[in-house]
Every structure is written in structure tokens, then in C-alpha cells.
Amino acid sequence: MQKFTDQKFIEAVRILQATEGQKARSGKRRAPRQQIRVPVQIKFGVKDSKGAWITTELRDMSGRGVSLAVGEAMNVGSSLLLRLPAPAWEDADAPLICRVCYCRRDSAKVFLAGVEFVGRLDATPTSANSAAERERIQRSILG
């Protein structure tokens, strides 16, 4: 299985954003997608830091978000944390904050969920300002 580090993910997102206007889009998509299947971890909600990480599969990605294969239905508008695969020496504890745009049944046991990137959760806040910024982002997501 291919290792997909944060840096490679960032580079891929930048390339996709640069080509966004060059490819025809279908349906409601606002950005072109690139198929890539790698295991990722998600955690439902943003505030509950004690929740369990769930391993699921990333199906495709764009500069705006990803498609995930998950084992249960997810509410449109709900938030989750997305942790990408990374080697031990890279910072895997700063997950992406995402918002669910759609969720539909794909098979008896699998739902496909489209999530958009909202921001990145700072794993090690160094001041009251970073904690305040994290709270501001959480309020904007959760309403």
C-alpha cells in the first residue's frame, strides 16, 4: 500500500487546486477529483478529544475535500477530524477539520461520504490566541 504523508497530501491538493479551472466538472462538484485509495482515520465531532479514532478508506480527493467509505451514515453538516497517514517522525496529531457535505449508501455495509476541508486542528497550542482561534473555528463549524 502506498504511503501518503502530509507533505505529499499538501502537494497533491496544491496541484489539484492549480488545475481546478482546467478540467470539466460533472454534477455538483466544485473541484476535480483524483482517485486515491488509502486508509485514513476519522473522529466524529471536533470538541470531544476523548472519542475513538476510526480507520476508514479515503476514496478520492480534490483541493476542497475527500470522499470516504465509512461503516455508518453521517449527518450532512456534521463535523469530523481527518488524520492522514504519516511516518512516526511527522506530525500526525494535527488533523484536518472537515464538514460532511453528503452521505449515501453504497452497499449493505458501506456509506460514501463527501467531506470538505474547513481547517486544521492545532495539536499543540502555544498560547491563548491559538486556543481562541481553535474555539472560533469550532463555533463556525458547529453553529
C-alpha positions in Angstrom: 0.0 0.0 0.0 1.3 3.5 -0.9 2.4 5.7 2.0 0.8 9.1 1.7 2.4 11.7 4.0 1.0 15.1 5.0 3.6 16.8 2.7 2.6 14.6 -0.3 -1.1 15.3 0.5 -0.5 19.0 0.6 1.4 18.9 -2.7 -1.4 16.8 -4.3 -4.0 19.3 -3.0 -2.0 22.2 -4.4 -1.7 20.5 -7.8 -5.5 19.8 -7.8 -6.2 23.4 -6.9 -4.0 24.7 -9.7 -5.8 22.6 -12.3 -9.3 23.2 -10.9 -10.3 25.6 -13.6 -8.7 23.5 -16.4 -10.9 20.3 -16.1 -14.6 19.9 -16.8 -16.6 19.1 -13.7 -19.6 16.9 -13.6 -22.7 17.2 -11.5 -22.5 19.3 -8.4 -18.7 19.0 -7.9 -16.9 22.3 -7.4 -13.4 20.8 -7.9 -12.0 17.9 -10.0 -11.4 14.7 -8.1 -8.4 12.4 -8.1 -9.0 8.7 -7.2 -6.7 7.5 -4.4 -7.4 4.8 -2.0 -5.6 4.9 1.3 -6.5 4.1 4.9 -7.2 7.2 7.0 -8.5 7.8 10.5 -11.6 9.9 11.4 -13.1 11.0 14.7 -16.6 12.3 14.8 -17.1 15.8 16.2 -14.4 18.3 16.9 -14.8 19.2 20.6 -14.7 15.6 22.0 -11.0 14.9 22.2 -11.6 11.6 24.0 -13.6 9.9 21.2 -12.1 7.0 19.4 -10.3 7.2 16.0 -11.9 5.0 13.4 -9.9 3.6 10.5 -11.7 4.0 7.1 -10.8 4.4 3.5 -10.2 7.6 1.5 -11.6 7.0 -2.0 -10.8 10.2 -3.8 -9.7 13.8 -3.1 -9.7 17.3 -4.5 -8.4 20.6 -3.4 -11.7 21.1 -1.5 -12.2 17.8 0.2 -12.3 14.0 0.1 -14.7 11.1 -0.3 -14.6 8.5 2.4 -16.0 4.9 2.6 -17.5 4.6 6.1 -19.4 2.0 8.0 -22.3 4.2 9.2 -24.3 7.0 8.0 -23.1 10.5 8.7 -25.3 13.6 9.1 -24.9 16.3 6.5 -23.4 19.4 8.1 -21.7 17.4 10.9 -18.0 17.8 11.6 -15.2 15.3 11.9 -11.5 15.2 12.3 -9.5 13.5 9.5 -6.0 12.2 10.2 -3.9 11.3 7.2 -1.2 8.6 7.2 2.2 9.9 8.2 5.5 8.4 9.3 6.3 8.5 13.0 8.6 11.5 12.7 6.0 13.7 11.1 3.2 15.5 13.0 0.1 13.2 12.7 -1.5 14.8 15.7 -2.7 17.9 13.8 -5.8 16.5 12.0 -7.9 18.3 9.4 -11.3 19.6 10.4 -13.9 18.6 7.9 -17.6 19.1 7.3 -19.9 16.4 5.8 -21.5 17.6 2.5 -23.3 14.4 1.6 -23.6 10.8 2.7 -25.2 8.0 0.7 -25.4 4.2 1.0 -23.0 2.5 -1.4 -23.7 -1.1 -0.3 -25.2 -3.1 2.6 -22.2 -2.2 4.8 -20.7 0.9 3.3 -21.7 4.6 3.0 -19.9 7.1 0.8 -19.4 10.5 2.5 -18.1 13.6 0.8 -16.4 16.0 3.3 -14.9 19.4 2.7 -11.8 20.8 4.3 -12.5 23.5 6.9 -9.2 23.9 8.6 -6.6 22.2 10.6 -6.7 21.5 14.3 -3.5 22.6 16.1 -2.4 19.7 18.2 -0.1 21.8 20.4 -1.5 25.2 21.1 1.3 27.5 22.3 -0.8 30.5 23.5 -4.3 31.7 24.4 -4.5 33.1 20.9 -4.3 29.6 19.3 -6.9 28.2 21.7 -9.1 31.1 20.9 -8.6 30.5 17.2 -9.5 26.8 17.6 -12.6 27.8 19.5 -13.6 30.3 16.8 -13.2 27.6 14.1 -15.2 25.1 16.2 -18.0 27.7 16.7 -18.1 28.4 12.9 -18.5 24.7 12.2 -20.9 23.7 14.9 -23.0 26.8 14.7 
